[in-house]
Amino acid sequence: MLTDKNITVLGVGTLGSALIRGMVKSNSIKASQIHGTVRTIEAIKATEENLAQEQCFDIKISTDNAKAVKLANIVILAVKPQNMASLLESICPLLNKNQLVISVAASVPLSYIEERLGPETPVIRAMPNTCVLAGAGMTGLVGGKFAQEEHKKLAKTIFKSVGEVEFLDEKLFNALTALSASGPAYLYVIIESLAEAGVKLGMRRETATFLAAQTMLGTAKMILETGAHPALLKDDVTTPAGCTIDGLMELEEGKLRVTLIKAVVKAAERAKELLNN
């Protein structure tokens, strides 16, 4: 769907670069159809060299947001939330209703963007997590009042190039932030803890970390590929009078389950506070 589109990424930082790499590597679009912008002239060379290492040649990088926007069918806003107001003000006169705007700025709602871009501008809000850097991200999407089905398909194509996508009601985005965007941090702690246990039992740290990470990857794939409830898959591992049930009893005694639930709820509450501010 992107083969006849020109895409501009305003703010080619870590996330913007990941999206560019994903789109090019998935053959969704040619590198020559992408224009990215950075804040300073000094950042142009570094950004181009970084993308070249990933075989993303022919991508145009500049500091000229105005020119980049005029050339685009799709404009991706990848700047920090605190820079969003000034960016929207500067590009508003340049946009038309035939261009799709996609924002990946955390805690910036659709209404904020739509009010500043004027009537009939199709906008989609995206909330990816950091796993897009490995091409295994999870991105929540929601379309604005002027976003049509075609726009949603375009956004889905872009973010499918760096993982999986799910369309959600915007009122669930605080929960999405707490579960999916913050989730990798919780899981890193779990992997780290499992690896520490391996070290305690005599393993080399590198080996223990590899075992723990691969085990989590395989566990996630089992859920996604079988569609089975995690509780059923857990029961398959837990043999009668085996060692797994003893380990599970320790987890229950340590209240791991309720602690994880409370962590997600607390993070969602904080996301709501940031949005209100």
Summary of the structure (lengths in Angstrom):
residues: 277
radius of gyration: 21.4
end to end distance: 37.1
largest distance: 69.5
contacts: 854
relative contact order: 0.09
helix: 60%
strand: 13%
